[in-house]
Amino acid sequence: MNSLKSLCIPSIINIFEEDIHTLKIVPLNHSHSELKAQKEKITSGSPKLKIIAPCKIDMGILRLTGSLEKHYEHQFDKIQSGICFFVPASGSGSRMFDFLQTELNEPVIERRLKTQDFLERIRDFAFYLNLQDAQKEKLNRFTDSEHLIDFLLKSKNDGVGLQSMPKALVPFHSYAQGIRSAFIEHLSQGFLLHKNGVNFHFTIQQMHQDAFKRALLDYKIKNKQLKDVVFSFQDPDTDAFVFDKDLEPLSVNDSFLRRPSGHGALLENLNSIKDQYILIKNIDNVQHNDKAASGLKVWKILCGILHSAKQELVRISDTSDYNSLLNFNEQYGLFSKGQMEEAQDENELQKLINRPLRICGMVLNEGKAGGGPFLVEHEGSTIKQIVEGVQVTGEEQSKVFESSSHFNPVMMAIDTFDMNSNKFDLKDFSNEEQYFVVEKNYNGQKIKFVEHPGLWNGSMFHWNTLFIEIPSSSFTPVKTVFDLLKEPHLSS
């Protein structure tokens, strides 16, 4: 069995209080027009949406009966087109252990209790089972939490190096045969999804690619039927300039500081996938294989709906039959009343249906931070959007936002082909005016920068969108290491 130490890679430089990525340095001769445009966006602030109402069951969100679920699972089995999982996996595992790092820097009684609980249960975690005997012995010899935590988080002096690992490679689950990281768990469960197999596309940090390739090679030795696995990186040309409180761009030694500009910058990566059906999910939303049945069923249903809806839209496109579109919309509720009225014109009908299509799973809102499904007013029409809190302003709009019954877990099946089976250019369907202005801390000062429209927000603004209620059991994210001790991440 490989040890944790064998997966350790050079530490990420934690420049931000919230560790996401390292700042980059580029020459000052970079595009001044781009710098000026980003400064203007920061001055204007994050654009806001006008939300009409949250989507709820039978008002923008479909709830399927058991018979319909079985029908769409059967439709999934008929799919012959290529299927690919798209998994953003560039995040650092250090956030899972934030409370330990805080313990080292700022011992607070509540945090010490959490740290004590972690240390007492350390043998229950998959990462502990994967340690070398020498590392376990060393852990047992520590008499104070400070040195023990330092040994766990850092890779120096043969330390475990948990904070320097990508979250995707942190050991998540234990099996009789060994442990599995989130990365390997995704491969294993994707392998079970479809009889023809599925492909995978992971977006990662370039500095970690060797560690991912080693993990993949080890998995391929045992699973020779695995289909294509592609790694890609966020294009550095999409990085944002960083501005101080006076809106002056930060620079060091005559070079600008820049940083990655959010998951919306991954639209180009998504655009490069040639498979017709793409399943988007987060790297930390994966269950122990013993508990994976619910998640696999959701993927089959979402993709089965996608396949069925697309086939019907192709038939409608061939005939331009408005009555067929009415019948289709009565079944799926894909388009608003205003959109349907416009579609009485044949050209508008074709324009309306010939867009990328996404089927988005939505779970009941249990107070988690993040976006949700809403009806939004845009250019006189009512459309569905996944809205984030930063896109809402004012007391009245905030109340509407907070009244949402459902939450976006980022489980979506998308079709990026047009009615003639040609690949869309997804950039044509993005709303570049839905960027985010972000504020963080850097070396003790407030900084601001611009993030691209969110991948499932503004970047998919002009897509056709269907929201489906899915069970909460399919959404088991790992935000803190303690989540790995919850039932969905444990063997039966």
N, C-alpha and C positions, 0 to 999 in steps of 0.2 A: 504494500500500500504506500502511495506517495505521502510524504509528510507535508504539513503546512509550510514548513520552511522551504520546501522545493518550489512552492508557488510564490514566494516572496519576490517582490520587484522593488526598484527604487521608490522611496517615499514620495508622495505628492507634496508639493510645497503648500502648506496651508496658509495662504495669504489672507483669504477672507475669513471672517468670523463664521460664516456659513460656507463650509468647504464644498465647492462644486468643481471648479477647474482652476488651473493656474493662470495668472495673467501672462500675456505674451507681449513681447517687445518688437515693434516694427519701426523701420526708418521713418523719419519725419517727412520724407518726400511722398508719403502715401497720399492718395486722392483727397485733396482739400475740399472738393465739392461734396464728397461723401461725408467728411467730417462736419461740414457746415449743415448738411441735411440732417444728420443725427442730432446736432445741437439744437436745431429748430424743433425737432420732435420732442426733445426733452423739455424745451421751453413750453411747448403746447401741452405736454402731459399725455398720459395714456388716453386714447380715444375711448369714448363711452358708447354703449349700446342702449337702445330703448327697449327694455324687456316689457312685454305685455302681460305675460303670466307664465308661471312654471308649467312645464308639461307634466301631466298626470295621467293616470290610467284612463283610457278612452278619450283623452284630450292631448294627443301627441305621443302617448306611450301605449304600445300594444301589450296586453297580457294574454299569453297563449294558453289554451286549454291543453290537457294531456294528449288528446287526439291530434291536435294541430302540431304539438311538439314532435310526436311520432311521425307525422306526415313530413315535416321538414327534415327530420333525421334521415328519412328515406330519400328525400330529394338530395341530401348531401351525398349519399352513397352513389348517386348517379353522376356526380361531377367527374368530368374527364379533363377539364382544364387544370393547368398547374396551380398549386397552392403553395404559398410561401408565408411563413411567420416573419414579421418585422418586429424586432425587439430592441428598443433603445437600451443600451447597456453600458453607458459611459460613466455612470455614477460611481462614486467611491463608497466603499464599505464603512468608512470612518464614521458616518452619521449614525450607524447602528450602535456605535459605542460612545456617542457624545457625552453621556452621563459619566463615563469613566474619565474622559479627558477633563471634564469640569471638576471632577473630584480632585484631580491633580493640581488644578489651578485655583480652585475656589471651593474649599471644603465647606459645604452647607449640610446641616443635619439631615434634611430630607434626601439629599443626593447621596450622602454617606450610607443611609439605610438602603437605598437602591443598589449602591455598589456592594454593600454587604450581602444583599440577597443574591446578586450576580455571582459573587465569589463562592457563596455556599452551594450554589447550584451549577457550578462550572462544569462538573463531570457529566451533566445532562445534555450539554451542547455537542452538536456534531463536530465542531472544530476541535474540541478537546479530544475526542476519540481519534482524531487524525494526527495528533501530535506524536513526535518521536518519543521514545521512552526517556531519553535524556532531558527533553523539554518538560515532560511530566514530573520527573524527579526534581528538576530545578524549581518548578512551580511549587512543589510541596515543601521546598526548603525556605521559601520566603516567609519572613515573620512580620512584614508590614505591607499594607495594601499599595503604597506608593510604588515600591520597586516591582511588585507583582504586576500591577497595571502597566507600568512602563515596559515590562518584559512581554506582556500580551500584545500591546499595541505596536511596539516598535521592533524593527528587524535587527537592530544592532546587538552585539554580544549573543548571537544565536537566538534572538527573540522571535516571537511568533509573527509579528508584523501585521496584525489584523487591520490596522488603520491604513496601511499602504496598499491593501488589496482592492481591486474593483469589487463592488458588491456581487457581481455575477460569479466571482470565483471564491467567495466566502463559503465554506461548507455549511449547507443548510440542513440536510436530512441524513439520518442514519439508517443503514440497512445491515443485514447480516453479512453481506458481501463487502461492506465498506461504507463510505460516505459519498454524498452527491452535493455538488455546488448547485446554485440556482441555474447556472449555464447548462450543466449536464442534465439537470431535471427537465429543463425546457426541451432539450434534444430527445430525452427518453420519452416524454409524454407526447411530443409532436410525432414521434415515430409510431405511436399507437393510434394516431388520429384517423388516418386514411389508408385504405388498402394499397393505393399507389404511392404512398409516402408523401412527405411534404419537404419543401426546401426551407432554409433559414437564412435570415439576414440580420446580423447583429451590428449595431453601431457602437463602436468602442473608442477609447482613447488610444491614439497610436502608440503611446509609450507602453501600453499593456498588450500589444498584439502578440508578442512572443509567448507570454503566459497563456493567452487564449489558445494559441496554436498548439502548445504542449498539451493542454487539457483536451483539446479536440482530437489530437493524434492518439492519445491514450484511450479515448472513448471509441474511436474508429477501429482500433485493434480488436475491440470486443464486439463491435456492431458494424459489420462490414456492409450491411444494407443501407446505411445512412446515406441520404441524398445530399444535395449541395448545401454547404454552409459557407456563407459569405460574410466577411468582416469589412466594414467601411468606417470612415472617420468623418467627423464634421468638418466641412470645408473651412480652412482658416480664413479664406477671403470673406466669409460671412461674419467674422468676429466684429464685435462692437468697440468703438472708442470709449474710453472711460473719462468722465468729466468730474471735476471737483465741485464744491458748493457754489463757486462763482461761475460755473459752467465753462471753466477753462479745461482743455484736454490735458490729462496727466502725461508726463513724459519723464524719461530717465536717460541721461547721457545722450541727448539729442534724438531720442527715439520715443514714439508714442507707446503707451500701454493700451493693450486691447484684451478683450476676453470673449469667450464663446457667448453667443447671443440667443440662447434658449433652444428648446427642442423644435421650434419652428424652422430653425436653420437646417433641420434634417429633411425638409421637403425634397431637396435635391437627391438625397440618399433614397428616399421612398420612390422618387420619380425614376430611379435607375432600375427598379425591379421589373423584370419582363413577365413574370407570372400574372395571369389575369386576376386571380383571387389572392388577396393579401390579408392576413390576420394580424392585427396590431395589439400588442399587450406589453405591459411593463415587466422588467426583468425580475422584480421582487414579488410579483403576483403569481406564485406557483405553489402547488400543494405537494405534500409527500405523495408518492405514487400510490400508496394505499388509499388515499383520499382524493384521487384525481378524477374520479368518475364524473362528478358534478361539473367540473370545468370542461372536460372533454365533451360532455353532452351539450353544454352551452355553445361551444365552438361549432359543433355539428348543426345545431339549430340556427345559429346566426348565419352560417355559410349556406345552409339549405334555403333559408329565406332569401339571401342574396341571389342565389342561383335561380330560384323560382321567379322572383321579382324581375330579374334582368331578362329572363326568357320572355316574360309577358311584355316587358317594355320594348323588346326587339320586335315582337309581333305587331305592337301598336305603331311603332315607328315605320314598319313596312307598309301599313295601311293608312296611317294618319287618321284612324277612326276615333273620333272624339267620344262616342258612346262607349267604346272599349276602354278608353282612358277613365271615363266616369266609373265604370264597373271595377276597374283595377284600383282606383283610389278609394272606392267604398270598402274594399277589402283591406288595403294597406294604410290608408290615410297618409300617403307620402306627401301630397301637395295640399296647400291651403286653399280656402275658397277663392281668394283673390287670384292665386296662380291658376286655378282651374278655369276661372272666367277668362283670363287672358289666353288660355290654351285653346279656346274656341277658334282662334285664328290658327290655320295649319302651320304657318311658319313659327308662331309662338309655341305651338305644341311640340314641334321638333326641337326647338331650342330648349324647352323646359325639360324634356326627358333625356336629351343627349348630353348628359353630364356624368362625372364620376358618381358612383353610388356607394353609400356606406350604411351598414346596419350596425347600430351601436347598442350594446348591452347597458342597461341601467339598473343599479341596485337601490334598495331602499336607503334613504338618507339616514345615517345613524350618527350624524354630527362630525363626520370626517371633513377635514379641510380640502377644498378643491371645487371644481366646477360641476355644473349640473345642466339638465336639459330644459330649455326655455323656448317659448314663442317670442320672437323678436320682430319689431317693425323695421323694415329696411326699404327705402325708396317706395313707400306706399304699399308694400306687400308684407304679409305675415310669413315668416320663415322660421324653421327650427334651427337652433344653434346650441352648442355646448358653451356655456357662459361661465367665466371666472369672476370672482368678486371684484377684481381690479377694474373690470369693464363696467362696473355699476357705480353710480353716484347719486347722492341725495337720499333723504330719509325714506321717501315713498318708494323709490326704486329698490332701496336696500331691504325694505320689508318684503317686497315681492320676491327678491332674491332669496331671502331667508325662509320663505314659505315653501321652498321646493321640497317635494316629497321624495325625490330620487337624486342619486349621486352618480357621477361619471367614473367608473372604475377603469377606463381605458381598455375595453374589450370590444373591438370592432372588426367586422368583416367588410372589406371594401373591394370594389370592382373598378379598375382603372382603365378599362377598354370602352370604346365607343360602340355604337350600334352596328358598326361594320367590322368589329373585332380589331380595330386599330388602337394602338396605345395613345391615351390622352397625354398631353403635356400638362401636368398638374399645376404648374405655375399659372396657367391661364384661368384657374378657378380659385385663386387665392385673393384675399382682400388685403393688400399691403397697408391699408390705413388702419388695420386693427393690431398694430404693434403694441408692445408693452414698454413702459418706462419703469426701470427697476432701480431701487436704492439699496445700497449695502454699505458695509464698513470696510475700509482698507487702511491699515496702519493708523487706526484711531480717528480717521476722518470719514465723513459721509461722501460717498461717490454715487454717481448716476450713470446709467448706460441704457441703450435701447435693445430690446429683444425683438426678434422677428415675430410676426403673428404666430400664435401657438399652433402646433402641428394639427391639433383637432379643433382649434378655434378659428382664427382668421385664415389660416392656411387652407382650411377646407370650407371656407365661408360659402362658396357658390356650388357646393356639392348638393346632391339630393340625399336627404337624411331620413332614416327611419329609426325610431327609438323602440327597443324591446325590453320589457322587464325581465331580469334574470335573477336567479337566487343568490342571496348574499354568500352562500357557501362557496361560490366560485370566485369570490374576491377575498383573498387572504394575504394582503401585502405585508412585507417585513420592513417596518420602519425602524424598529429597535430590536436588538438581539433577543429581548424577552418574547417577541412575537414567535420566535422559533420554538418556544415551549408550549404554544397553544395547540389545540387538538388537530387542526388541519396539517400541522407540520410534524406530527408524530406518527410512528407506525401503529398499525392496528393491534 
